């Protein structure tokens, strides 16, 4: 998994009744975009360190004009 600051992390709920959560990656602590990440959850603003598992997906920021 590879991410940059500003990307969104979608964490799928693994138990019935637990909803998916979306967090913004606010710091990348691993080498070359690798985990762990410091994230801020959109629903409650909670910040924590997070090492994503197979139930997580990175949504990359769309590159604007002149960006890669």
MARNUMAR-900189 format. One record per atom (N, C-alpha, C): residue number from 0; atom name; x negated, y, z negated. Coordinates in Angstrom, 1 decimal, always signed. Each point is the difference from the previous one (the first is absolute). Example, Ala and Ser with C-alpha at 12.3 -4.5 7.8 and 13.67 -1.06 7.14 Angstrom:
BEGIN
rec resi->0 | name->N | c1->-13.2 | c2->-5.7 | c3->-7.8
rec resi->0 | name->CA | c1->+0.9 | c2->+1.2 | c3->+0.0
rec resi->0 | name->C | c1->-0.9 | c2->+1.2 | c3->+0.0
rec resi->1 | name->N | c1->+0.4 | c2->+1.1 | c3->+0.7
rec resi->1 | name->CA | c1->-0.9 | c2->+1.1 | c3->+0.0
rec resi->1 | name->C | c1->+0.8 | c2->+1.1 | c3->-0.8
END
This chain:
BEGIN
rec resi->0 | name->N | c1->-0.9 | c2->-1.2 | c3->+0.0
rec resi->0 | name->CA | c1->+0.9 | c2->+1.2 | c3->+0.0
rec resi->0 | name->C | c1->-0.9 | c2->+1.2 | c3->+0.0
rec resi->1 | name->N | c1->+0.4 | c2->+1.0 | c3->+0.8
rec resi->1 | name->CA | c1->-0.8 | c2->+1.2 | c3->+0.1
rec resi->1 | name->C | c1->+1.0 | c2->+1.2 | c3->+0.0
rec resi->2 | name->N | c1->-0.3 | c2->+1.1 | c3->-0.8
rec resi->2 | name->CA | c1->+0.9 | c2->+1.1 | c3->-0.1
rec resi->2 | name->C | c1->-0.9 | c2->+1.3 | c3->-0.2
rec resi->3 | name->N | c1->+0.7 | c2->+1.1 | c3->+0.2
rec resi->3 | name->CA | c1->-0.7 | c2->+1.3 | c3->-0.3
rec resi->3 | name->C | c1->+1.0 | c2->+0.8 | c3->-0.9
rec resi->4 | name->N | c1->-0.5 | c2->+1.1 | c3->-0.6
rec resi->4 | name->CA | c1->+0.8 | c2->+0.8 | c3->-0.8
rec resi->4 | name->C | c1->+1.1 | c2->+0.6 | c3->+0.8
rec resi->5 | name->N | c1->+1.2 | c2->+0.0 | c3->-0.6
rec resi->5 | name->CA | c1->+1.2 | c2->+0.5 | c3->+0.7
rec resi->5 | name->C | c1->+0.8 | c2->-1.1 | c3->+0.6
rec resi->6 | name->N | c1->-0.6 | c2->-1.2 | c3->+0.3
rec resi->6 | name->CA | c1->+0.8 | c2->-1.1 | c3->+0.5
rec resi->6 | name->C | c1->+1.1 | c2->-0.5 | c3->-1.1
rec resi->7 | name->N | c1->+1.0 | c2->-0.6 | c3->+0.5
rec resi->7 | name->CA | c1->+1.0 | c2->-0.5 | c3->-0.9
rec resi->7 | name->C | c1->-0.2 | c2->-1.5 | c3->-0.2
rec resi->8 | name->N | c1->+0.3 | c2->-0.5 | c3->-1.2
rec resi->8 | name->CA | c1->-0.1 | c2->-1.4 | c3->-0.3
rec resi->8 | name->C | c1->+1.4 | c2->-0.5 | c3->-0.4
rec resi->9 | name->N | c1->+0.5 | c2->-0.9 | c3->+0.8
rec resi->9 | name->CA | c1->+1.3 | c2->-0.6 | c3->-0.3
rec resi->9 | name->C | c1->-0.2 | c2->-1.3 | c3->-0.7
rec resi->10 | name->N | c1->+0.6 | c2->-0.1 | c3->-1.2
rec resi->10 | name->CA | c1->-0.1 | c2->-1.2 | c3->-0.9
rec resi->10 | name->C | c1->+1.4 | c2->-0.6 | c3->+0.0
rec resi->11 | name->N | c1->+0.1 | c2->-1.2 | c3->+0.6
rec resi->11 | name->CA | c1->+1.3 | c2->-0.7 | c3->+0.1
rec resi->11 | name->C | c1->+0.3 | c2->-0.6 | c3->-1.4
rec resi->12 | name->N | c1->+1.3 | c2->+0.1 | c3->-0.4
rec resi->12 | name->CA | c1->+0.5 | c2->-0.6 | c3->-1.2
rec resi->12 | name->C | c1->-0.1 | c2->-1.5 | c3->+0.2
rec resi->13 | name->N | c1->-0.5 | c2->-0.8 | c3->-1.0
rec resi->13 | name->CA | c1->-0.1 | c2->-1.4 | c3->+0.1
rec resi->13 | name->C | c1->+1.0 | c2->-0.8 | c3->-0.8
rec resi->14 | name->N | c1->+0.9 | c2->+0.7 | c3->-0.7
rec resi->14 | name->CA | c1->+1.0 | c2->-0.6 | c3->-0.8
rec resi->14 | name->C | c1->+1.3 | c2->+0.6 | c3->+0.4
rec resi->15 | name->N | c1->+1.1 | c2->-0.8 | c3->+0.0
rec resi->15 | name->CA | c1->+1.3 | c2->+0.5 | c3->+0.3
rec resi->15 | name->C | c1->+0.3 | c2->+1.2 | c3->-1.0
rec resi->16 | name->N | c1->+0.5 | c2->+1.1 | c3->+0.6
rec resi->16 | name->CA | c1->+0.4 | c2->+1.1 | c3->-0.9
rec resi->16 | name->C | c1->-1.2 | c2->+1.0 | c3->-0.1
rec resi->17 | name->N | c1->-1.2 | c2->-0.3 | c3->+0.4
rec resi->17 | name->CA | c1->-1.1 | c2->+0.9 | c3->-0.1
rec resi->17 | name->C | c1->-0.2 | c2->+0.6 | c3->+1.4
rec resi->18 | name->N | c1->+0.2 | c2->+1.3 | c3->+0.2
rec resi->18 | name->CA | c1->-0.1 | c2->+0.6 | c3->+1.3
rec resi->18 | name->C | c1->-1.4 | c2->+0.3 | c3->+0.4
rec resi->19 | name->N | c1->-0.2 | c2->+0.1 | c3->+1.4
rec resi->19 | name->CA | c1->-1.3 | c2->+0.5 | c3->+0.5
rec resi->19 | name->C | c1->-0.3 | c2->+1.3 | c3->-0.6
rec resi->20 | name->N | c1->-1.4 | c2->+0.2 | c3->-0.1
rec resi->20 | name->CA | c1->-0.4 | c2->+1.4 | c3->-0.5
rec resi->20 | name->C | c1->-1.0 | c2->+0.5 | c3->+1.0
rec resi->21 | name->N | c1->-0.1 | c2->+1.3 | c3->+0.1
rec resi->21 | name->CA | c1->-0.9 | c2->+0.7 | c3->+0.9
rec resi->21 | name->C | c1->-0.9 | c2->+0.9 | c3->-0.9
rec resi->22 | name->N | c1->-1.3 | c2->-0.1 | c3->+0.3
rec resi->22 | name->CA | c1->-1.0 | c2->+0.8 | c3->-0.7
rec resi->22 | name->C | c1->-0.9 | c2->+0.7 | c3->+1.0
rec resi->23 | name->N | c1->-0.4 | c2->+1.2 | c3->-0.3
rec resi->23 | name->CA | c1->-1.0 | c2->+0.7 | c3->+0.8
rec resi->23 | name->C | c1->-1.4 | c2->-0.3 | c3->-0.6
rec resi->24 | name->N | c1->-0.9 | c2->-0.3 | c3->+0.9
rec resi->24 | name->CA | c1->-1.4 | c2->-0.3 | c3->-0.4
rec resi->24 | name->C | c1->-0.6 | c2->+1.4 | c3->-0.2
rec resi->25 | name->N | c1->-0.5 | c2->+0.3 | c3->-1.2
rec resi->25 | name->CA | c1->-0.6 | c2->+1.3 | c3->-0.3
rec resi->25 | name->C | c1->-1.5 | c2->-0.1 | c3->-0.2
rec resi->26 | name->N | c1->-0.5 | c2->-1.3 | c3->-0.1
rec resi->26 | name->CA | c1->-1.5 | c2->-0.2 | c3->-0.1
rec resi->26 | name->C | c1->-0.3 | c2->-1.4 | c3->+0.4
rec resi->27 | name->N | c1->-1.0 | c2->-0.1 | c3->+0.9
rec resi->27 | name->CA | c1->-0.5 | c2->-1.3 | c3->+0.4
rec resi->27 | name->C | c1->-1.3 | c2->-0.3 | c3->-0.8
rec resi->28 | name->N | c1->+0.0 | c2->-1.1 | c3->-0.8
rec resi->28 | name->CA | c1->-1.2 | c2->-0.2 | c3->-0.8
rec resi->28 | name->C | c1->-0.9 | c2->-1.1 | c3->+0.5
rec resi->29 | name->N | c1->+0.4 | c2->-0.8 | c3->+1.0
rec resi->29 | name->CA | c1->-0.8 | c2->-1.0 | c3->+0.6
rec resi->29 | name->C | c1->-0.8 | c2->+0.6 | c3->+1.2
rec resi->30 | name->N | c1->-0.9 | c2->-0.8 | c3->+0.5
rec resi->30 | name->CA | c1->-0.8 | c2->+0.4 | c3->+1.2
rec resi->30 | name->C | c1->+0.8 | c2->-0.1 | c3->+1.3
rec resi->31 | name->N | c1->-0.2 | c2->+0.9 | c3->+0.8
rec resi->31 | name->CA | c1->+0.6 | c2->+0.0 | c3->+1.4
rec resi->31 | name->C | c1->+1.5 | c2->-0.2 | c3->+0.0
rec resi->32 | name->N | c1->+0.7 | c2->+0.7 | c3->-1.0
rec resi->32 | name->CA | c1->+1.4 | c2->-0.1 | c3->+0.0
rec resi->32 | name->C | c1->+0.6 | c2->-1.2 | c3->-0.7
rec resi->33 | name->N | c1->-0.8 | c2->-0.8 | c3->-0.6
rec resi->33 | name->CA | c1->+0.4 | c2->-1.2 | c3->-0.7
rec resi->33 | name->C | c1->+0.6 | c2->+0.3 | c3->-1.4
rec resi->34 | name->N | c1->+0.8 | c2->-0.9 | c3->-0.5
rec resi->34 | name->CA | c1->+0.5 | c2->+0.2 | c3->-1.4
rec resi->34 | name->C | c1->-1.1 | c2->+0.0 | c3->-1.0
rec resi->35 | name->N | c1->+0.3 | c2->+0.4 | c3->-1.2
rec resi->35 | name->CA | c1->+1.2 | c2->+0.5 | c3->-0.6
rec resi->35 | name->C | c1->+0.3 | c2->+1.4 | c3->+0.4
rec resi->36 | name->N | c1->+1.3 | c2->+0.4 | c3->-0.2
rec resi->36 | name->CA | c1->+0.5 | c2->+1.3 | c3->+0.3
rec resi->36 | name->C | c1->+0.6 | c2->+0.7 | c3->-1.2
rec resi->37 | name->N | c1->-0.1 | c2->+1.3 | c3->-0.1
rec resi->37 | name->CA | c1->+0.8 | c2->+0.7 | c3->-1.0
rec resi->37 | name->C | c1->+1.2 | c2->+0.4 | c3->+0.8
rec resi->38 | name->N | c1->+1.2 | c2->-0.3 | c3->-0.5
rec resi->38 | name->CA | c1->+1.2 | c2->+0.3 | c3->+0.6
rec resi->38 | name->C | c1->+1.0 | c2->+0.8 | c3->-0.8
rec resi->39 | name->N | c1->+0.9 | c2->+0.7 | c3->+0.6
rec resi->39 | name->CA | c1->+1.1 | c2->+0.7 | c3->-0.7
rec resi->39 | name->C | c1->+1.3 | c2->-0.5 | c3->+0.6
rec resi->40 | name->N | c1->+0.8 | c2->-0.6 | c3->-0.8
rec resi->40 | name->CA | c1->+1.3 | c2->-0.5 | c3->+0.4
rec resi->40 | name->C | c1->+1.0 | c2->+1.1 | c3->+0.3
rec resi->41 | name->N | c1->+0.7 | c2->-0.1 | c3->+1.1
rec resi->41 | name->CA | c1->+0.9 | c2->+1.1 | c3->+0.4
rec resi->41 | name->C | c1->+1.3 | c2->+0.1 | c3->-0.9
rec resi->42 | name->N | c1->+0.4 | c2->-1.1 | c3->-0.5
rec resi->42 | name->CA | c1->+1.3 | c2->+0.0 | c3->-0.8
rec resi->42 | name->C | c1->-0.1 | c2->+0.6 | c3->-1.3
rec resi->43 | name->N | c1->-1.2 | c2->-0.1 | c3->-0.7
rec resi->43 | name->CA | c1->-0.1 | c2->+0.5 | c3->-1.3
rec resi->43 | name->C | c1->-1.3 | c2->+0.8 | c3->-0.3
rec resi->44 | name->N | c1->-0.9 | c2->+0.1 | c3->+1.0
rec resi->44 | name->CA | c1->-1.2 | c2->+0.8 | c3->-0.2
rec resi->44 | name->C | c1->-1.1 | c2->-0.7 | c3->-0.8
rec resi->45 | name->N | c1->+0.2 | c2->-1.2 | c3->-0.4
rec resi->45 | name->CA | c1->-1.0 | c2->-0.7 | c3->-0.8
rec resi->45 | name->C | c1->-1.2 | c2->-0.3 | c3->+0.9
rec resi->46 | name->N | c1->-1.2 | c2->+0.2 | c3->-0.6
rec resi->46 | name->CA | c1->-1.3 | c2->-0.2 | c3->+0.6
rec resi->46 | name->C | c1->-0.7 | c2->-1.2 | c3->-0.6
rec resi->47 | name->N | c1->-0.6 | c2->-0.8 | c3->+0.8
rec resi->47 | name->CA | c1->-0.8 | c2->-1.1 | c3->-0.6
rec resi->47 | name->C | c1->-1.0 | c2->-0.5 | c3->+1.1
rec resi->48 | name->N | c1->-0.9 | c2->-0.9 | c3->-0.5
rec resi->48 | name->CA | c1->-0.9 | c2->-0.7 | c3->+0.9
rec resi->48 | name->C | c1->+0.7 | c2->-1.2 | c3->+0.5
rec resi->49 | name->N | c1->-0.1 | c2->-0.3 | c3->+1.3
rec resi->49 | name->CA | c1->+0.7 | c2->-1.1 | c3->+0.6
rec resi->49 | name->C | c1->-0.9 | c2->-0.8 | c3->+1.0
rec resi->50 | name->N | c1->+0.0 | c2->-1.3 | c3->-0.2
rec resi->50 | name->CA | c1->-0.6 | c2->-0.9 | c3->+1.0
rec resi->50 | name->C | c1->+1.1 | c2->-0.7 | c3->+0.7
rec resi->51 | name->N | c1->+0.3 | c2->+0.3 | c3->+1.2
rec resi->51 | name->CA | c1->+1.1 | c2->-0.6 | c3->+0.7
rec resi->51 | name->C | c1->-0.1 | c2->-1.5 | c3->+0.2
rec resi->52 | name->N | c1->+1.1 | c2->-0.7 | c3->+0.0
rec resi->52 | name->CA | c1->+0.0 | c2->-1.4 | c3->+0.3
rec resi->52 | name->C | c1->+0.8 | c2->-0.2 | c3->+1.3
rec resi->53 | name->N | c1->+0.3 | c2->-1.3 | c3->+0.3
rec resi->53 | name->CA | c1->+0.7 | c2->-0.3 | c3->+1.2
rec resi->53 | name->C | c1->+1.4 | c2->+0.6 | c3->+0.2
rec resi->54 | name->N | c1->+0.5 | c2->+0.5 | c3->-1.1
rec resi->54 | name->CA | c1->+1.4 | c2->+0.6 | c3->+0.0
rec resi->54 | name->C | c1->-0.1 | c2->+1.5 | c3->+0.3
rec resi->55 | name->N | c1->-1.1 | c2->+0.6 | c3->+0.4
rec resi->55 | name->CA | c1->-0.2 | c2->+1.4 | c3->+0.3
rec resi->55 | name->C | c1->-0.5 | c2->+0.2 | c3->+1.4
rec resi->56 | name->N | c1->+0.5 | c2->+1.2 | c3->+0.5
rec resi->56 | name->CA | c1->-0.3 | c2->+0.4 | c3->+1.4
rec resi->56 | name->C | c1->-0.4 | c2->+1.5 | c3->+0.0
rec resi->57 | name->N | c1->-1.1 | c2->+0.3 | c3->+0.7
rec resi->57 | name->CA | c1->-0.4 | c2->+1.4 | c3->+0.2
rec resi->57 | name->C | c1->+0.6 | c2->+0.6 | c3->+1.2
rec resi->58 | name->N | c1->+0.6 | c2->+1.2 | c3->-0.2
rec resi->58 | name->CA | c1->+0.6 | c2->+0.8 | c3->+1.1
rec resi->58 | name->C | c1->-1.0 | c2->+1.1 | c3->+0.2
rec resi->59 | name->N | c1->-0.7 | c2->+0.0 | c3->+1.1
rec resi->59 | name->CA | c1->-1.0 | c2->+1.0 | c3->+0.3
rec resi->59 | name->C | c1->+0.6 | c2->+1.3 | c3->+0.4
rec resi->60 | name->N | c1->-0.6 | c2->+1.1 | c3->-0.3
rec resi->60 | name->CA | c1->+0.4 | c2->+1.3 | c3->+0.4
rec resi->60 | name->C | c1->-0.1 | c2->+0.1 | c3->+1.5
rec resi->61 | name->N | c1->+0.9 | c2->+0.6 | c3->+0.7
rec resi->61 | name->CA | c1->-0.1 | c2->+0.2 | c3->+1.4
rec resi->61 | name->C | c1->-1.0 | c2->+1.0 | c3->+0.3
rec resi->62 | name->N | c1->-0.9 | c2->-0.3 | c3->+1.0
rec resi->62 | name->CA | c1->-1.0 | c2->+1.0 | c3->+0.3
rec resi->62 | name->C | c1->+0.6 | c2->+1.1 | c3->+0.8
rec resi->63 | name->N | c1->-0.4 | c2->+1.2 | c3->-0.4
rec resi->63 | name->CA | c1->+0.5 | c2->+1.2 | c3->+0.8
rec resi->63 | name->C | c1->-0.9 | c2->+0.3 | c3->+1.2
rec resi->64 | name->N | c1->+0.3 | c2->+1.0 | c3->+0.7
rec resi->64 | name->CA | c1->-0.7 | c2->+0.4 | c3->+1.2
rec resi->64 | name->C | c1->-1.5 | c2->+0.2 | c3->-0.4
rec resi->65 | name->N | c1->-0.9 | c2->-0.6 | c3->+0.8
rec resi->65 | name->CA | c1->-1.4 | c2->+0.2 | c3->-0.2
rec resi->65 | name->C | c1->-0.6 | c2->-0.8 | c3->-1.1
rec resi->66 | name->N | c1->+0.8 | c2->-0.9 | c3->-0.7
rec resi->66 | name->CA | c1->-0.4 | c2->-0.9 | c3->-1.0
rec resi->66 | name->C | c1->-0.1 | c2->-1.4 | c3->+0.5
rec resi->67 | name->N | c1->-0.8 | c2->-0.8 | c3->-0.7
rec resi->67 | name->CA | c1->+0.0 | c2->-1.4 | c3->+0.4
rec resi->67 | name->C | c1->+0.9 | c2->-0.8 | c3->-0.9
END
